[in-house]
Amino acid sequence: MSAPTRVFIARLAGVAVFDPAGDQVGRVRDVVVALRVGRRPPRVLGLVVEVQPRRPVFLPITRVKIIEVDQVVFDGRLNMRRFQQREAETLVIAELLDRTVRLLEDDSPVSVVDVAMEPTRSRDWLVTKVAVRRGGGRGALRRRRGELFVVDWDAVSGMSGVEHGQGAAGLIAAFDRLKAADLANIIHELPEKRRTEVARALDDERLADILEELPEDEQVEILGHLDSDRAADVLDAMDPDDAADLLGELPAEQRERLLTLMEPEEAAPVRRLLRYAAGTAGGLMTTDAVILPPDATVAEALAHIRNPDLDPALAAQVYVCRPPTEPPTGRYLGTVHFQRLLREPPSALVSGIVDTELAPLRPTLSLEAVATFLATYNLVAAAVVDESGHLLGTVSVDDVLDHLLPEDWRETVMEAAADESTDPEEEALRRSAQAREEAR
């Protein structure tokens, strides 16, 4: 196994994992260890590697041949059976980071920032060091408050057992670069207690993005663990259609309380969306469309769709309406597709290049009819207009797919395994490690 021989585990999060042929198979998501009685350092059992599509699998540490800052290389084959954590196993990043422990030298509290593992002569890997941050207490006179330092594993107590009110800053920092959908998958795997702690530690925007990627029951669960003011702030940060879908799952009294606490300008479109039945164009649409008046120029339109925070489907076209340009708008004049914008001079007016050939959708149109319309005309989004010609919103293809797929499709993606059979070698490795601990 190549240097470095001491590896800080939080720094492994997201590192690419390669097979013997040099092909990348996934990324490191966590490290599995077996905690031991007394002060003996935990034994490392293996890595949790996320492979596509968002499936965690187990890679025994004995198969890992190279660990470097930018890659992990293993030999043999990677069993694609879904990783299932066992009672005697602990996930370092998910469960040990941010834990409050005590230094044995003076019984002062410190917070776990990272832990390090090292190989032994017998080819085992053990967790030997703990990086901690001083938070104050009786030992604070000798070390400054907030100071980061490294101690031996046996110099601290409190690593085992359930901690109530555990922080989540370290876990969040370890996966800071992940896309919302990937972090949602990791949060989905956490126990409810830990999931709640992580949700509380995330900022409103990040939590809003992650909620949109979680199954509905977990969205409701997380929102229920937040105080009402925080829950309303998170709903403010969500896309109106996603916020409406989530609120639609709540009891009427709770839904109305949260709507009242939301910012009025954020709550108004959500209230409008809640009026429409699920499975209709009105129930599928969002009000976050690019809407411009007829005297706007092509240059202005291009500036709007360049917004990196705009969903790609919504950035594919601009809707031209008479004022007001907030839904429900003035009279809808037509749609300008972004490819047409690229072909026109910047000074041209959008009103002169609108596509008026396609009739807009009505809010009562069924899900199947909306899907057929988008497929027939090769569109990624379409305008929804009422009988008076006012633009109400837009339906994008991703929202249609969300509703066409089975209700539990997110759980299926997160939980399905390519092969449910047991890998004998992996089973033997894990049982051997546990048996050695029981014998001691």
N, C-alpha and C positions, 0 to 999 in steps of 0.2 A: 504494500500500500504506500502510495507516494506521500511526500510532505505536503501540507503541514500535518504533524502528528497530533497537535491539539486543535480541535475544531470547535468554534463557538456555533452552537446549533441554530440560533436565530438568523445567523448570516447565511445559512443554507437555504432558507426559504426562497423558493423561486428559481433555484439553481437548476440548470438543464441537466438531464440524466440521459446518458448515451449507452447503447448496447455494444457488444464486442465488435460489431461491424462499423461502429462510428455513427450510427443513425440515432437521432434524438427520439426518445420514446415518451418523454414527459418531463415534469419538473418536480423538485422536492417540495412537499407540503408540510412534512413534520418528521419527527424522529420518535420511534417507539422504544420505551425503556421499561425495565422491570425494577420497581423500587424494592429495596431490601430492608430487613429489620435492622434496628440499631443505626449505627453511623456508616455502615458499609456503603460504598458508592453504587449507584444503580448500574445494572448491566444493560448495554444497548442491544436491542433485539434486531432492529432494522429501520428502514426508512419508509415513510408513506410517500408514494410517488403518484402524482395525478397524471393519468393518461386520458386521451380523448375517447369518448366524449365526457369529460368531467368525472372520471371514475378514479377513486383512490385505490391503489393496489399496494401490496406489501413486498418490499425488497429486503431480504435478509442481509444483515450487515456482513455476513461471511462471504457474500457474493460481490461485495463492493471492493473494487481494486484500486480506484483512484478517487480521492476527494480533493478538489482544488476550489479556488474562489469562484470559478466560473463553470465548473463541470463536475459531474459525478459519473464514473464509468464502472460498469459491472460486467461480470462474465456469466456464462450460463444463459438461461432463459428467464424471462420475467413472467411469472404466473399472473394472468389477467383476472383471476378471481377477485371480486370486490373485497377490499380490506374491511374486516369487522373487528373493532377493538374488543379485547377481552377484559374480564374483570381485573386480572392481575397486571394489566398493561397500563402505561401512562403515556400520554402524548405531551412531549416537552413544550412545544410552542403553544398549543391550545390550553394546557392545564397548569404548567409551571411558571411561565412568564407572568409577571405582575403580582405573583403571590407574595404576601407579607410573611417573612420569616424572622427569626431572632438569632443574633450572634451569640454563641455560647460564652464568649469571653466576658460579655457585660450584660447579656440579656436585652440588648437594644434592638428595636425593630428596624428592618431594612426591607427594601422591595427588590425582588428578583428581576434583573434586566436581561440576563442571558445565562446559559450554562454551557460548559465546555466538556467535550468527550475526548478521550485519548485511548490509543490501542495499548494492549498489554502484550507480554511475550507469548502468551497462549493464543493470540489472535482475537481475543475478546476485546470489545471496546467498553470502557467504563466512563460514566459521568464523574469527573474528578474535581471540577472547579465551578464556582458560582460567581457570576458578576452581579453585584448588588449596588443599590443606591441608598445612601443614608437619608432617612426622612426625619430625623430628630430623635430624641430620647436620651437616656442616661449616658450613652457613649458619644454623644454629639460633641463633647468638648475636645475629644482627641481627633475626631475626624469632622470636617466641615459638613454642615447640612447640605444635602444635595450632591455630595461627592460620590463618584463612581469608583468602586474598587473591587478586586477579585479575591475570593477566599476559597479555601478547600471545602469540598462538599461536607466533610464531617465537622466543619466549623459553624454550621448553622443547624437550626431545628425548625420544624414546621412545614417540611416539604410534603408530607403525606396528609391525608384527611381532606375533608371538604372545608373550604374557606368561604364564608359568606361575605359578600361585598368585595370580592376580588376585582382588582382593576383590569384594564384591557389595553393599556397604551402600548405595551410591548408587542402583543399579538397584532395589533393594528399596524404598528410600525413595520413589523416583519413582512406584512403583505400589502404595504402601502402602494406598490406599483401595479397591483392586480386590477384587472377590469372588474366592474361591479358584478357581472355575472359569475366570474370565477371566485370572488370573495364571498358571494352569496352561497356558492356551493360549499365553501369551507364552513361558513356559519351554519348552514343546514346540517352539517355533520356534528356540531357541538351539542352537548347536553343543554336542556332548556335553561338551566341556571347560567351556564357560561354564555349561551346565546344572548340572554338578556343583558349580561354585563357588557358584552361587546357592543350591543346595540346602544346602550346608554352612553358608551364612551365615544361613539362615532359622531361626527358633526352632522348637522341636519341634512345637508346636501348629499353627503356620502350615504347616509342611512336611507334617504329617500330613493337613491339609485339602486341600492341593494334590495330594499323592500319590493321594488318593481320586478325583481328577478326571483323572488322566493315564492313557494307555494302559498295559496291564499290562507290556509290555516295557520301557517307560521307568520304571515303578515299580521293577522289578527292577534296572534299570541304576543308578538313583540310590541305591537301598538298598545295592547292591554297592560303591558308592564311599564309603560311610560306614563308619567303624570300627564294630565289633560293638556296643559299648556305646551309641554314638549311635543306631545302627539300632534297637536294642531300645527306647530311649527314645521314638523316633518311633512305633514299633509300639504302645507303651503309650498314646500319645495318639490313635491311630486308633480308629474305631469297631470293635468286635470282629469284625463280619462282614467289614469291609474288610481288617482285619489278617489274618483267616483266609484270605481270597481271595488276598492277596499272598503270605503264607507258603506257600500251596498251590502257588505257581508256583516255589518254590525247591527245590533238592535236599534230600533228607531230612536229611542231616547238618547243613547250614546252618540249616534250619528248626528243628531241635531245639536247636542252639546258641543261636539267638536267643530261642526260647521259654524256655530256661533263664535267659537274661540279663534277660528281662522281669520286671516286678514280679509276684509270685505271684498277686495278686488280679486283675491285668490278663491274665495268661497263662491262668488257669483257664478263663474263658469261651471264649477262642480255641481252646484245646485241645478243648473240647467240640464247638465248631462244626466243627473239622477232622475229626471222626469221621463226619460225614454226607457223603453223596455229592453232588457238584455236580449242580445241576438238580433238587434235591428241596427240600421246604419246610425241612428241617433245614439244608441247605447254603445256603439263601437267608436264613435268619432272623438276627436280631441279638438280643443279650441286653439291649440298652439300652432297655428299655421302662419305662413308668411303672406300677409294681406297688404296690398298697396292700393293707393288711389289711382285713377286713370292718368293723372298728370305726372306720375313717377317715371323716372327714366330707367333705362336698362342698367346703367351704372349703379343706381340706387338698389335695384333688384338684386344685382350680383353681390353688392355689399351685404345685403341681408342674408343671402343663402351661404355666404362664406363663414357665417357664425359657426365656430367649431362645436358649440354646445347644442346646435340644432340637429335633431334626428335626421340621418341621411334621407329617409323616405320623405320627410316633410320639406327638406331642402331641394327636392327634385323639381318643384314647381312653385309658382307664385300665383296667388289668386287676386284678381283685380276687381275691386268693388268701389262703389261710390261711398263717400263718408256716411256714417262713421265706419272706421275700419276695424273695430273690435266686434266680434260676434255677439249678437246678431248684427250684421253689417247693413249698410245701405244696399242698393240693388247690386246683385252679382252680375259682372260683365263677362267673365270668362277666365280661363287659365292660361298661363304662359309657362311652357316647359323650359327647363334650364338649358337644354341644348339649343333651343331657339334664341335664348338670351345670348349665348355665346356667338351666334352668327350675326347678331345685329350690332350696329354702332352704339357706343355708350350713350349717346345723346338722344337716341330714339325713345319714344314714349311707349310704355308697356301697353297702353290702350290700343295701340296700332298693331300689336302682334299677338293678341289673345286668340286662343283656340276656342271657337264657339260651336264647333261641330258636335262635340260630345255633350249630351244632356247631363246635368248634375244629378246626384243621387237624392232621393227623398228620405227624410229621417225614419220613416216607417218601413223602408225596404228591408227585407229579410237578410240574414247573414249569408245564406246561400246565393241570393241574388247579387249581393255586393261582391262576393268572391267571383261569381261568373262575370260580372262587369269588369273587374280588374284584370281577370285572365283574358277576356275577349279582346280588350284594347291594350294589353301589355302595359298596364299602369302600376305604379307603386303607391299611388294615393289618388283620391278623388274627392271633389267638393260635395258637401251635403248642404242642400238649399231647401228652404221651406216653400210653401205654396205662393208666398208673396214675393219670392225672388231674393230673400235675404240669406246670405251665407251664414250657416250655423257652425260649421267646423269642417273637418276633413277626416276621412277614414284612410288609414295606411295599411299596407299589406301585412305588416308585422302584427297589427292588432287583429286582422282577420285570421291569420294563422293561429294566434293565441287561442281564439275561440273555436276554430275548426278542429284543432287537435283535442284529444281526450282531456277531461278536466284535470287529470293527474299527470299530465305530460311532463311537468317540471320535476315531479318526484321520480318519474320513470327515467328521465335523463340523468338525474342525480343518483339513482339507486340501482339502475339496471346493471347487470354484470354480463360480460361476454361468456363466461364459463363459470358455472356454480360448483363444479367439481373441486375436490380438495387436492391440493398439490402435496404429495407425500413428503417431499423433502422440506418444504416450508413448514408443514405441520410438525415434522420431527424436530426442526430447529427451535420452534417456539415451545413445544412441549419439553424439550431437553432443558432449555433455559429455566422454565418454571419448575421442573423437577429438581434441578440443582438447588434452587432456592428452598424448596420444601424440605430437601434432605438436610439443609443447614439449620 
